[in-house]
Amino acid sequence: MVAMVCNLVKPIMSVQNAASWGYFDTKTSKWNEELLTTANFPVHFLPKILESGKVAGYLADQWHGIPPGTPVGAALGDLQCSVLATLQNPDDAVLNISTSAQLGFIAKDFHTNEVDASSPVEYFPYFEGKYLAVATALNGGNALATFIQMLQQWVLDLGFNMPQSKVWARVLELGSSNSSESSLNVVPTLLGERHIPQQNASITNIDPGNLSLGQVFKAICQGIIQNLHRLVNCKYHNMFLKWFLLPWYIFLNLTHH
């Protein structure tokens, strides 16, 4: 697309998108042409690499009201752009909770030869030669949704019917009350995690005084946050200790909406 609107001879790709293709060395910003040639891949089709955020060319003609000569950049990674738009300072972390959950932050003093293949933290090219560290959990909003679906089914099994929206509203209300403080420990890994796929969910420290619906729901929410915390490499724990002490209801609002 960029090559077309800028009348370029060869397609251009940013480092961020090239890294997602594979067979690309982010340290040198070059394709691994030797490996590809050995596999009989037509390397002459590979796009030219451009540093992320740099101008790829200029609009050749007027396009949907945009005047010619307008600078055009190479396409960027959606994850990197979402983080860039959210960060207020380099020490911030970005939490995204939807079906699953991700925690992203700029990795300081990161070197590509330090990557541990068994680590749950992945590294992606960011901007200005920096890397974005991302801890991705398979369990996030889906764990809460499973709990709500279970409650709804239990109500149905008892001979009653309640819309899922009302179940959510009531559970959120109960979980927000002061009486929902609980000593329950919930590990919400219903789907395991990438580095430990065999792990199941569990609940421990149960006693007669911590089994109210609000307490259980709040404990699940806290468990999702704690699971993300465990995924982050130990060397980053101090960086996020204060961040993870934010009120849990912020997480609830993010998940529910």
N, C-alpha and C positions, 0 to 999 in steps of 0.2 A: 504494500500500500504506500509506504513512504517513498520507495523507489519510483513508483508510478507518478505520484503527485509532484515529485521533485525532478522527474526526468533523469534519474540516476541510471548509470550503466549496470551497476551491480547492487543487489539487495543489501540492506544494512540491518544489523541486529545488535542490540545492546548486550553488554556482558551479562546482565541479569537474565535475559531470555536465553542466551547462548548456554549458560550454565544449566538451565532446565532441560536443554536438549541432551546433555551428556556428551562425552568425548570432547570435553572442553576443559582447558587448564585455566582456572581463574587467577592463578598466580602470574602467568605470563600473558593472559588474555588472548590465547591462541587455541585454535582447534588442534586436537591430537591427530594431525594429518597422517602421521606414520602408521598409527594403528588402523585408521580408516582405509588408507591405501592398501594395507596388507589384506583387509577384508574386501577389497575390490569396490570400495565405495567411491562414487564420482565426486571427489573433493572439490572440483571446480564449481560445483553447485552451491557450496557453502557460502553463506552471507559474509560480507565484510563486517568485522567487529568494531563497535564504537563504545567508548566509555559511557556508562549509564548517566543520563542527564545532559549529554552534549548534543549539539545541533547536528542533525544528519544531513540536512540540505535546506533548500528554500523553495517555497511553493512556486512552481513554474508558471501557472496561470491562475486566474481568479477561480475560486472553488467555493460554491455555495455562499457567496458574499464575502469570503475571505480574500483580501487582496494578494496579488502575486508578490513574491519577495518575502513573505512571512516565514520566519524560521520554523522548521519542522524537526522534531526530535524522534529518535528511534523508540519503538515501543518498549515499555518497562514492565517489570514484574508487578502483578496486582498486589501481592503480599507486601512488597517493599513500598509501593505507593500508599497503601493503607496505613502503614506504620509512619511514613514520612508526614502524612497529613494529620496524624494524631499526636505525635511527639511534640512536647513543648520545650524539652531540653534533653540533651543526650543521655542523661541518667534515668530518664523515664522508661517504664516498661508498658507495653500495650497488651491488654487482656482482651481476647475475643472468645466469647462463649456462645455457641449456637448449638448445632447438633453435637459437636465435640467441643474441644477447648484448646486454645493456643495462647502461649505467652511469648511475646517477642521483645527483644531488646538489642541494642547495639553492643556487640562484643568488643571490648577494648583489648588492644594488644593481641589480637588473634592471628595465628599463623596457620596456613593450610596444612602444614605437616604435623599439627597438633590434633587433628581430627581422630576421634575414637569411634570406630564403626559400631561399637556396642552401646554407645551413649544415646539416650533418648533425645538429646539436644542436637539439632541440625543447624548447619551454617549456610547462609545464602549471601551472595554478593549484594552489597547495599549501594551506597553512593560514596564518592570520594575515596575509593579504595578500602572502605570499611566493610565489615561483615555483620549480617543480622543473625543473631542466635535465636532459634525458635524451639521451644519445648511444646510438642504437640501431643495432647492426650486424646485417646480414642473415646474417653468418657467425659461428657459435659452435660449439656442440656438433655441428651438422650437418657442419662441416668435418672434425671428428674421426671422426664416424660414417662419412663417405664414405671416409676413409683406411682405417678398419678393414674396411669392406666390400670395398675394393680388395684388401687383403691376403688376406682370406678367399677371394676369387675367384682370386687368383694361386695360392694353395695348392691350390685345387680344380683349376685348370688344369694343375698339376704332377702331378695324380693322387692327391692326398691330400684328406682331409676333416677339418676342425677346426671345432668349434662357435664361434660368434662370441664367446661368453662367455670361452672359453679364449684367443682372440686378444686380447681386451681385457686379461685378466689378465696375459698374458705381456708385452704392449707396455707396460703400466703399470709392471711390474716392471723392464723394461729402461730405461724412461725415468726411473725414480727413482734409478738407479745413478749414481755419480760419473763413470763413464766416458761418460755420455751428454752431457757438455758438448760443445757444437758451435758452429762458426762459420757454420753454414748460416743463410741468411736466407729465411724463408718468408712470402710474402704470401698468406694463406689465403682470398682473396676469390673463392671458386668461384661465388658468386651475384652478384658485383658488390656495389655498395652503392647506396643510394637516390640519392645525389647523383652517383655515377659508375657507372651500371648496366652500362656497357660494359667495366668492369675485370674481368680474369680473374685467377686465381691464378697464382703463379710461385714458383720456387725459384732462388736465386742463391748465389754463393760456394761452389759445390760443388768438393770436392777428394777425392782417394782416402782421406783420413783422417777424413772426416765423414759417411760413408754408412751407418753401422750403423743398425739399426732403432731402437734407443733414441735415438740422436742425431736422427734424422729426426722421430720422434714428439715429442721435446721441443721441437724447432725449430718444429713446427706449433703446439704449445701457446703458445710464446712469441710466435709470429706472430699468434695470435688476440688476445692481450693488447695487443700493439703496434698492431694494427689499431684497437682501441677507443681507444687513446691518441691515434692520429692523428685520430680523429673528433671528439675534444674540442677546442673552440675554443682557439686559442693563449693567450687571456687566462686560461684555467684550467690551463694546463700546469704552472705552478709549484705550484699547489695539489695536484696529483696526482703530482708527481715521486716523492715519498717513498712514496706509496701503491703505485705501480706497481713498486717494487723489492721487494715482498713475495715470498717464495719461490714459485717457479712451481708447486710441488706442491700448494699450496692450491687453485690453479685446477684442477689435475687431479682433486682430490677432489670439488670442486664439480661438475665435468662428469661424472665417472664415476657419481656417486651421484644 
